[in-house]
Structures are given as C-alpha cells and as structure tokens.
C-alpha cells in the first residue's frame, strides 16, 4: 500500500482566530497529528481556540503562536519550572500554567528512593511535560523519551527572566533563531528556554549575561533582519 504524505494545513503561518477549522480529519487517514497550545479536536475537525499564527513543526505538530503571557501546558513541551513545595512522592512546580505541575521524585535518570534529589523551595528546574489535560495537574519529567537526563534537571547560577510564549517558541525555532545565532558568534553563553515563557541565561562574565538577556527582551516584535541589526549595536557597545 502506498504511503501518503501528511496533509499540511493551508493556514500554516496565517493568522487564525477561535473557531477557525485548521484541518478536516475526515480527509485524513493513518496520519498522526500532535496538537499544541491554542488547538483542540472537535469531532472530525481540528479548531483554533485562541488567536495567533498557526505554526507547524516536524513531524506533524501544530500550535497557535501568540504573545500571551499565560501558558497552557502541552505534552512534550520543555519548560522552566520553579519548585514551590515538596511532598513525599512529588515536587510541586510552578510552570506559569493554570495549575501547579507534579514532578515525581523518581522522574530522574537512575532515580530510586535512595537517591531522591533534594530541591529547596525556589529551585529552578528544566523539565519535559509528559502529561497534560484540562482537568488534572500537569506531570513533568527530568528525562528524555529514552530515560536519559539529557539537558534536563536543576539549573544553577545564571539569570532567569520571563517572556511571552510566542517569543519563547521563536527562540526555540528551527533552523536556529537568528538572534541566538548572531549572539553565539561573538559571545560565550548558556541558555535554556521554556515554552512556558521563561528563559535562563548563564555566562562566564556578567556583561555577557546582560547583553544576551537584553537582546532577547528587546526582540519581541523585531523581524529577523532587525534582530541581527540590534545585536550588532549591542555588541558594538562592548568593544
């Protein structure tokens, strides 16, 4: 049987509003679609639930990108969370969503009851959303799909600030975000971006942290060319 190429919505990169039909599932067979923020399934259609630009990433994940501060958790999102309480079986984590998220104490590579991490209130965690729906608290994990720690876990030192969810997605876009690409050619720094609108930056020198953070904060409404120009001006001040 000949395999069919996944059908692409004609509205990708267009502005959509609540109620717009993104895809008609009746016309699609044997295709897996992942839904991100701003979308829901209604019978045989995928509809927008918020206003913004419809985005598509490989292999077949759709979401609505906007500049809202409020974050709606979606499975496989990477987030920056802040520990607000500890329980025998879970850490309670603020991920800027409607509800606190659960991070099971065993959701770490090699996690056992004998080596449970000791996180204080206020600890910053980089994690992956593994469960999310409208009636239950989201669940996080500090492991990738293969059970490895990868880049997940506690983030120490550095500077953390908040952005819109739309800017966070732009920073994580593929190919590499032009803003981060331009900064990376001149500066040494580490960065972790959460789709929940939190960003962590660390660097060998405080000046690098300030430049990178300032560039990201200022880039919200800039085009790709404007981002590069803005970075050049910021870097010129350092030389």
Short mmCIF file of the C-alpha atoms (twelve columns), coordinates in Angstrom:
data_MODEL
# 
_entry.id   MODEL 
# 
loop_
_atom_site.group_PDB 
_atom_site.id 
_atom_site.type_symbol 
_atom_site.label_atom_id 
_atom_site.label_alt_id 
_atom_site.label_comp_id 
_atom_site.label_asym_id 
_atom_site.label_seq_id 
_atom_site.Cartn_x 
_atom_site.Cartn_y 
_atom_site.Cartn_z 
_atom_site.pdbx_PDB_model_num 
ATOM 1   C CA . UNK A 1   0.000   0.000  0.000  1 
ATOM 2   C CA . UNK A 2   1.398   3.390  -0.987 1 
ATOM 3   C CA . UNK A 3   2.075   5.685  1.975  1 
ATOM 4   C CA . UNK A 4   0.599   9.146  1.832  1 
ATOM 5   C CA . UNK A 5   2.483   12.299 2.679  1 
ATOM 6   C CA . UNK A 6   0.935   14.017 5.735  1 
ATOM 7   C CA . UNK A 7   -1.580  16.641 4.679  1 
ATOM 8   C CA . UNK A 8   -0.480  20.164 5.570  1 
ATOM 9   C CA . UNK A 9   -2.996  22.753 6.693  1 
ATOM 10  C CA . UNK A 10  -3.420  25.617 4.230  1 
ATOM 11  C CA . UNK A 11  -3.481  28.012 7.202  1 
ATOM 12  C CA . UNK A 12  0.103   27.373 8.360  1 
ATOM 13  C CA . UNK A 13  1.840   30.723 9.065  1 
ATOM 14  C CA . UNK A 14  -1.507  32.523 8.682  1 
ATOM 15  C CA . UNK A 15  -3.377  34.385 11.427 1 
ATOM 16  C CA . UNK A 16  -6.221  32.326 12.914 1 
ATOM 17  C CA . UNK A 17  -8.960  33.102 15.428 1 
ATOM 18  C CA . UNK A 18  -11.019 30.875 17.756 1 
ATOM 19  C CA . UNK A 19  -13.346 28.634 15.766 1 
ATOM 20  C CA . UNK A 20  -11.249 28.507 12.598 1 
ATOM 21  C CA . UNK A 21  -11.053 24.958 11.206 1 
ATOM 22  C CA . UNK A 22  -7.385  24.051 10.817 1 
ATOM 23  C CA . UNK A 23  -7.780  20.508 9.496  1 
ATOM 24  C CA . UNK A 24  -10.623 18.226 8.464  1 
ATOM 25  C CA . UNK A 25  -9.785  14.787 9.855  1 
ATOM 26  C CA . UNK A 26  -12.340 13.118 7.612  1 
ATOM 27  C CA . UNK A 27  -9.956  13.720 4.703  1 
ATOM 28  C CA . UNK A 28  -7.002  12.178 6.535  1 
ATOM 29  C CA . UNK A 29  -6.240  8.503  7.144  1 
ATOM 30  C CA . UNK A 30  -3.419  6.793  9.034  1 
ATOM 31  C CA . UNK A 31  -1.819  10.096 9.983  1 
ATOM 32  C CA . UNK A 32  -0.726  11.083 13.467 1 
ATOM 33  C CA . UNK A 33  -1.121  14.735 14.414 1 
ATOM 34  C CA . UNK A 34  0.113   16.365 17.625 1 
ATOM 35  C CA . UNK A 35  -1.751  19.376 18.936 1 
ATOM 36  C CA . UNK A 36  -0.046  22.146 20.858 1 
ATOM 37  C CA . UNK A 37  -1.301  25.319 22.501 1 
ATOM 38  C CA . UNK A 38  -4.345  27.031 21.024 1 
ATOM 39  C CA . UNK A 39  -5.863  23.997 19.278 1 
ATOM 40  C CA . UNK A 40  -8.440  21.314 20.083 1 
ATOM 41  C CA . UNK A 41  -10.236 18.473 18.342 1 
ATOM 42  C CA . UNK A 42  -13.980 18.869 17.799 1 
ATOM 43  C CA . UNK A 43  -15.449 15.693 16.251 1 
ATOM 44  C CA . UNK A 44  -13.721 15.341 12.865 1 
ATOM 45  C CA . UNK A 45  -12.068 18.756 12.827 1 
ATOM 46  C CA . UNK A 46  -9.116  20.500 14.459 1 
ATOM 47  C CA . UNK A 47  -10.099 24.009 15.527 1 
ATOM 48  C CA . UNK A 48  -8.300  27.049 16.908 1 
ATOM 49  C CA . UNK A 49  -9.155  28.057 20.477 1 
ATOM 50  C CA . UNK A 50  -7.012  31.207 20.585 1 
ATOM 51  C CA . UNK A 51  -5.906  33.923 18.192 1 
ATOM 52  C CA . UNK A 52  -2.423  33.953 16.682 1 
ATOM 53  C CA . UNK A 53  -0.327  32.475 13.887 1 
ATOM 54  C CA . UNK A 54  -0.714  28.793 13.093 1 
ATOM 55  C CA . UNK A 55  2.650   27.038 13.227 1 
ATOM 56  C CA . UNK A 56  3.784   23.577 12.140 1 
ATOM 57  C CA . UNK A 57  6.911   21.675 13.155 1 
ATOM 58  C CA . UNK A 58  8.186   18.248 12.101 1 
ATOM 59  C CA . UNK A 59  6.996   15.621 12.075 1 
ATOM 60  C CA . UNK A 60  3.405   16.874 12.324 1 
ATOM 61  C CA . UNK A 61  2.807   19.118 15.348 1 
ATOM 62  C CA . UNK A 62  0.534   22.161 15.092 1 
ATOM 63  C CA . UNK A 63  0.110   25.023 17.545 1 
ATOM 64  C CA . UNK A 64  -1.079  28.636 17.631 1 
ATOM 65  C CA . UNK A 65  1.705   31.092 18.366 1 
ATOM 66  C CA . UNK A 66  0.823   34.339 20.108 1 
ATOM 67  C CA . UNK A 67  2.331   36.830 22.501 1 
ATOM 68  C CA . UNK A 68  0.329   35.935 25.578 1 
ATOM 69  C CA . UNK A 69  1.953   35.551 28.973 1 
ATOM 70  C CA . UNK A 70  -0.396  32.753 30.045 1 
ATOM 71  C CA . UNK A 71  0.908   29.271 29.342 1 
ATOM 72  C CA . UNK A 72  -1.250  26.226 28.543 1 
ATOM 73  C CA . UNK A 73  0.771   23.003 29.053 1 
ATOM 74  C CA . UNK A 74  1.068   20.542 26.182 1 
ATOM 75  C CA . UNK A 75  2.706   17.097 26.151 1 
ATOM 76  C CA . UNK A 76  6.381   17.171 25.048 1 
ATOM 77  C CA . UNK A 77  6.770   20.873 25.856 1 
ATOM 78  C CA . UNK A 78  10.056  21.770 27.529 1 
ATOM 79  C CA . UNK A 79  9.520   24.141 30.454 1 
ATOM 80  C CA . UNK A 80  11.387  26.044 33.125 1 
ATOM 81  C CA . UNK A 81  9.695   25.456 36.456 1 
ATOM 82  C CA . UNK A 82  10.203  26.736 39.982 1 
ATOM 83  C CA . UNK A 83  9.818   24.352 42.920 1 
ATOM 84  C CA . UNK A 84  7.213   25.747 45.317 1 
ATOM 85  C CA . UNK A 85  6.679   22.753 47.629 1 
ATOM 86  C CA . UNK A 86  7.934   19.233 48.266 1 
ATOM 87  C CA . UNK A 87  5.892   16.104 49.046 1 
ATOM 88  C CA . UNK A 88  6.981   12.506 49.736 1 
ATOM 89  C CA . UNK A 89  6.262   11.452 46.142 1 
ATOM 90  C CA . UNK A 90  6.329   14.694 44.162 1 
ATOM 91  C CA . UNK A 91  7.799   18.141 43.876 1 
ATOM 92  C CA . UNK A 92  5.161   20.816 43.210 1 
ATOM 93  C CA . UNK A 93  6.380   23.071 40.426 1 
ATOM 94  C CA . UNK A 94  5.161   26.422 39.120 1 
ATOM 95  C CA . UNK A 95  5.281   26.380 35.301 1 
ATOM 96  C CA . UNK A 96  3.119   29.517 34.773 1 
ATOM 97  C CA . UNK A 97  0.116   27.354 33.869 1 
ATOM 98  C CA . UNK A 98  -3.401  27.313 35.321 1 
ATOM 99  C CA . UNK A 99  -2.305  24.658 37.868 1 
ATOM 100 C CA . UNK A 100 0.882   23.605 39.594 1 
ATOM 101 C CA . UNK A 101 2.699   20.690 37.966 1 
ATOM 102 C CA . UNK A 102 3.779   17.435 39.629 1 
ATOM 103 C CA . UNK A 103 7.390   16.313 39.246 1 
ATOM 104 C CA . UNK A 104 7.607   12.746 40.627 1 
ATOM 105 C CA . UNK A 105 10.708  12.214 42.783 1 
ATOM 106 C CA . UNK A 106 11.636  9.192  40.625 1 
ATOM 107 C CA . UNK A 107 11.397  11.065 37.303 1 
ATOM 108 C CA . UNK A 108 15.167  11.458 37.075 1 
ATOM 109 C CA . UNK A 109 17.744  9.259  35.354 1 
ATOM 110 C CA . UNK A 110 18.580  6.368  37.665 1 
ATOM 111 C CA . UNK A 111 16.075  7.669  40.205 1 
ATOM 112 C CA . UNK A 112 15.419  5.455  43.240 1 
ATOM 113 C CA . UNK A 113 14.148  6.015  46.755 1 
ATOM 114 C CA . UNK A 114 17.760  6.070  47.927 1 
ATOM 115 C CA . UNK A 115 18.898  8.955  45.758 1 
ATOM 116 C CA . UNK A 116 15.926  11.320 45.646 1 
ATOM 117 C CA . UNK A 117 17.170  14.826 44.756 1 
ATOM 118 C CA . UNK A 118 16.903  17.418 47.498 1 
ATOM 119 C CA . UNK A 119 15.453  20.577 45.979 1 
ATOM 120 C CA . UNK A 120 14.816  23.648 48.094 1 
ATOM 121 C CA . UNK A 121 11.853  25.964 47.533 1 
ATOM 122 C CA . UNK A 122 12.768  28.282 44.652 1 
ATOM 123 C CA . UNK A 123 14.958  25.767 42.801 1 
ATOM 124 C CA . UNK A 124 14.838  26.251 39.018 1 
ATOM 125 C CA . UNK A 125 14.165  23.064 37.033 1 
ATOM 126 C CA . UNK A 126 14.357  22.373 33.299 1 
ATOM 127 C CA . UNK A 127 11.834  19.635 32.544 1 
ATOM 128 C CA . UNK A 128 9.601   17.980 29.959 1 
ATOM 129 C CA . UNK A 129 5.788   17.839 30.115 1 
ATOM 130 C CA . UNK A 130 4.707   14.185 29.940 1 
ATOM 131 C CA . UNK A 131 1.026   14.512 30.913 1 
ATOM 132 C CA . UNK A 132 -1.325  17.435 30.361 1 
ATOM 133 C CA . UNK A 133 -5.072  17.909 30.172 1 
ATOM 134 C CA . UNK A 134 -7.654  20.434 31.308 1 
ATOM 135 C CA . UNK A 135 -8.847  18.599 34.427 1 
ATOM 136 C CA . UNK A 136 -5.623  17.351 36.035 1 
ATOM 137 C CA . UNK A 137 -2.337  18.855 37.160 1 
ATOM 138 C CA . UNK A 138 0.369   18.507 34.506 1 
ATOM 139 C CA . UNK A 139 3.126   15.963 35.139 1 
ATOM 140 C CA . UNK A 140 6.792   16.648 34.433 1 
ATOM 141 C CA . UNK A 141 9.884   14.533 33.928 1 
ATOM 142 C CA . UNK A 142 13.598  15.330 34.011 1 
ATOM 143 C CA . UNK A 143 14.331  12.600 31.475 1 
ATOM 144 C CA . UNK A 144 14.015  12.416 27.720 1 
ATOM 145 C CA . UNK A 145 11.925  9.751  25.974 1 
ATOM 146 C CA . UNK A 146 14.777  7.239  26.277 1 
ATOM 147 C CA . UNK A 147 15.074  7.693  30.054 1 
ATOM 148 C CA . UNK A 148 18.255  9.783  29.937 1 
ATOM 149 C CA . UNK A 149 18.786  13.052 31.793 1 
ATOM 150 C CA . UNK A 150 19.898  14.818 28.593 1 
ATOM 151 C CA . UNK A 151 19.760  18.563 29.311 1 
ATOM 152 C CA . UNK A 152 17.036  18.275 31.957 1 
ATOM 153 C CA . UNK A 153 17.402  18.881 35.680 1 
ATOM 154 C CA . UNK A 154 18.350  21.679 38.063 1 
ATOM 155 C CA . UNK A 155 19.740  24.920 36.653 1 
ATOM 156 C CA . UNK A 156 22.209  26.682 38.933 1 
ATOM 157 C CA . UNK A 157 23.517  30.253 38.939 1 
ATOM 158 C CA . UNK A 158 22.630  32.327 35.886 1 
ATOM 159 C CA . UNK A 159 19.810  34.820 35.393 1 
ATOM 160 C CA . UNK A 160 16.144  33.920 34.833 1 
ATOM 161 C CA . UNK A 161 13.501  36.171 33.295 1 
ATOM 162 C CA . UNK A 162 10.066  35.869 31.705 1 
ATOM 163 C CA . UNK A 163 8.903   36.409 28.130 1 
ATOM 164 C CA . UNK A 164 5.754   35.793 26.138 1 
ATOM 165 C CA . UNK A 165 5.082   32.255 24.975 1 
ATOM 166 C CA . UNK A 166 5.381   33.429 21.371 1 
ATOM 167 C CA . UNK A 167 8.899   34.751 21.923 1 
ATOM 168 C CA . UNK A 168 9.882   31.519 23.658 1 
ATOM 169 C CA . UNK A 169 8.791   29.495 20.616 1 
ATOM 170 C CA . UNK A 170 10.714  31.852 18.345 1 
ATOM 171 C CA . UNK A 171 13.888  31.280 20.384 1 
ATOM 172 C CA . UNK A 172 13.430  27.511 20.034 1 
ATOM 173 C CA . UNK A 173 12.630  27.613 16.329 1 
ATOM 174 C CA . UNK A 174 14.477  25.531 13.752 1 
ATOM 175 C CA . UNK A 175 16.709  26.451 11.982 1 
ATOM 176 C CA . UNK A 176 18.491  28.295 14.783 1 
ATOM 177 C CA . UNK A 177 16.875  31.553 15.797 1 
ATOM 178 C CA . UNK A 178 18.840  34.359 14.036 1 
ATOM 179 C CA . UNK A 179 19.054  36.317 17.283 1 
ATOM 180 C CA . UNK A 180 20.769  33.488 19.157 1 
ATOM 181 C CA . UNK A 181 22.900  32.643 16.132 1 
ATOM 182 C CA . UNK A 182 24.222  36.206 15.926 1 
ATOM 183 C CA . UNK A 183 24.921  36.354 19.669 1 
ATOM 184 C CA . UNK A 184 26.623  32.951 19.631 1 
ATOM 185 C CA . UNK A 185 29.142  34.061 17.005 1 
ATOM 186 C CA . UNK A 186 30.563  36.695 19.345 1 
ATOM 187 C CA . UNK A 187 29.697  35.683 22.906 1 
ATOM 188 C CA . UNK A 188 30.091  32.605 25.081 1 
ATOM 189 C CA . UNK A 189 26.925  31.771 27.000 1 
ATOM 190 C CA . UNK A 190 24.500  29.003 28.012 1 
ATOM 191 C CA . UNK A 191 20.755  29.279 27.549 1 
ATOM 192 C CA . UNK A 192 17.668  27.243 28.426 1 
ATOM 193 C CA . UNK A 193 14.291  28.293 27.048 1 
ATOM 194 C CA . UNK A 194 10.969  27.050 28.353 1 
ATOM 195 C CA . UNK A 195 7.905   27.098 26.133 1 
ATOM 196 C CA . UNK A 196 6.103   28.431 29.202 1 
ATOM 197 C CA . UNK A 197 7.809   31.796 28.703 1 
ATOM 198 C CA . UNK A 198 10.829  31.531 30.985 1 
ATOM 199 C CA . UNK A 199 14.447  31.920 29.906 1 
ATOM 200 C CA . UNK A 200 17.655  31.103 31.806 1 
ATOM 201 C CA . UNK A 201 20.983  32.593 30.726 1 
ATOM 202 C CA . UNK A 202 24.433  31.891 32.172 1 
ATOM 203 C CA . UNK A 203 27.860  33.064 31.003 1 
ATOM 204 C CA . UNK A 204 31.459  33.374 32.216 1 
ATOM 205 C CA . UNK A 205 31.073  37.143 32.592 1 
ATOM 206 C CA . UNK A 206 28.139  39.219 33.923 1 
ATOM 207 C CA . UNK A 207 28.386  41.529 30.898 1 
ATOM 208 C CA . UNK A 208 27.614  38.630 28.553 1 
ATOM 209 C CA . UNK A 209 24.551  37.720 30.614 1 
ATOM 210 C CA . UNK A 210 23.335  41.328 30.443 1 
ATOM 211 C CA . UNK A 211 23.822  41.596 26.672 1 
ATOM 212 C CA . UNK A 212 22.126  38.285 25.866 1 
ATOM 213 C CA . UNK A 213 19.204  38.933 28.213 1 
ATOM 214 C CA . UNK A 214 18.718  42.484 26.926 1 
ATOM 215 C CA . UNK A 215 18.789  41.338 23.304 1 
ATOM 216 C CA . UNK A 216 16.146  38.676 23.932 1 
ATOM 217 C CA . UNK A 217 13.861  41.050 25.819 1 
ATOM 218 C CA . UNK A 218 14.067  43.665 23.060 1 
ATOM 219 C CA . UNK A 219 13.480  41.233 20.188 1 
ATOM 220 C CA . UNK A 220 9.773   40.534 20.782 1 
ATOM 221 C CA . UNK A 221 8.442   42.498 17.802 1 
ATOM 222 C CA . UNK A 222 11.554  42.544 15.617 1 
ATOM 223 C CA . UNK A 223 11.945  40.908 12.213 1 
ATOM 224 C CA . UNK A 224 14.926  38.625 11.557 1 
ATOM 225 C CA . UNK A 225 16.907  41.448 9.952  1 
ATOM 226 C CA . UNK A 226 16.035  43.841 12.780 1 
ATOM 227 C CA . UNK A 227 17.209  41.249 15.311 1 
ATOM 228 C CA . UNK A 228 20.629  40.985 13.687 1 
ATOM 229 C CA . UNK A 229 20.955  44.772 13.487 1 
ATOM 230 C CA . UNK A 230 20.006  45.144 17.137 1 
ATOM 231 C CA . UNK A 231 22.580  42.530 18.188 1 
ATOM 232 C CA . UNK A 232 25.313  44.303 16.220 1 
ATOM 233 C CA . UNK A 233 24.549  47.550 18.051 1 
ATOM 234 C CA . UNK A 234 24.608  45.855 21.456 1 
ATOM 235 C CA . UNK A 235 27.905  44.117 20.698 1 
ATOM 236 C CA . UNK A 236 29.414  47.379 19.463 1 
ATOM 237 C CA . UNK A 237 28.924  48.845 22.928 1 
ATOM 238 C CA . UNK A 238 31.143  46.105 24.368 1 
ATOM 239 C CA . UNK A 239 34.052  46.710 22.009 1 
# 
